[in-house]
């Protein structure tokens, strides 16, 4: 080959390299077929350009995915902020009105009920956020205990029936023949999933009906929740189960919500060995979701329905006041006066004599001195934390029952409390009914 031809090929090679360096990774160098050094270089550069092009495309996809994820999280945080601030604003406004002059007894009772309702709504949102974090970390372990599925469905429908009635939406249950009276599953998570599904159905239905159909198919429990609400488009349906999503950006401003319920519900269902799917959806004709869970026979009768606070803001009836804790002397240790004083006064309404302690050191000294039937011990306190105070009591031979009160409402923390010598564990905010029953159980008054 002539020198001139070689020079032309070298110039073409250099020009192509300059184009590639400028970002034109689609550029390729012609290989002459001479099988010489220039062809070898050209072939190597073409291979390298292809690899760089593939890598650049992957980086571009990763960048777009990261931007989409960040946008979704920003939207989620905005929605969650709204969902937190809404009941919080209501609590503060209602509290200020309650503190002002001119409140009649009837209005006072109404204001208090609305404060409690908004507080429970706020608590439910926090619980959902914690559950999602545990699911994402693979740390949520569902229980498998005897559960009455129809009783759980009836409980959820009863809790949400007030909102349905307020909107003029008919809420009904359709049990089918053969639905088992008892199965082995996690009643808390089943209740949580159904509350999300039925609550959503009511929220997005302006008029018409919301139905819950329960059936058993080959040892699998199938629960369909259908509504005649606004429905969703195909594009919205694709995003329904994604974390931080809520159909599209127009949903939250109109109907409220964090976009968390369906994502969490599907993950809970999968953690229980089941599925949660969208069976039907179309704009203007409503939706149907199907929850399917394993339904092995239970080895023991189911426990009675839960008396935990409902996630719609309603609450179970508190235990009867007066003599439930009569004659008991309790030590209540908590450094937060706004928590300690109302709990003390509520326990006194049930007949208990309550002594306060503002820190762990004082709690230890008073409990060691004796004279108490039970100690309610906050975990995080100055001077001495509640767990160390409990450990020191046990080392000193003090056997009085100790119940840990903690805002760290995770299973691992419960185990830590029990390992420290506590006899019980109650998460904050403390539910009064559970508190009274826990005290009664530990002092032998069930």
Beta strands, then each sheet from edge to edge (+ up, - down):
strand 1: 145-147
strand 2: 169-175
strand 3: 183-185
strand 4: 208-216
strand 5: 220-227
strand 6: 275-282
strand 7: 286-294
strand 8: 329-333
strand 9: 353-357
strand 10: 374-378
strand 11: 401-406
strand 12: 424-427
sheet 1: 1+ 3-
sheet 2: 2+ 4+ 5- 7+ 6-
sheet 3: 9+ 8+ 10+ 11+ 12+
end
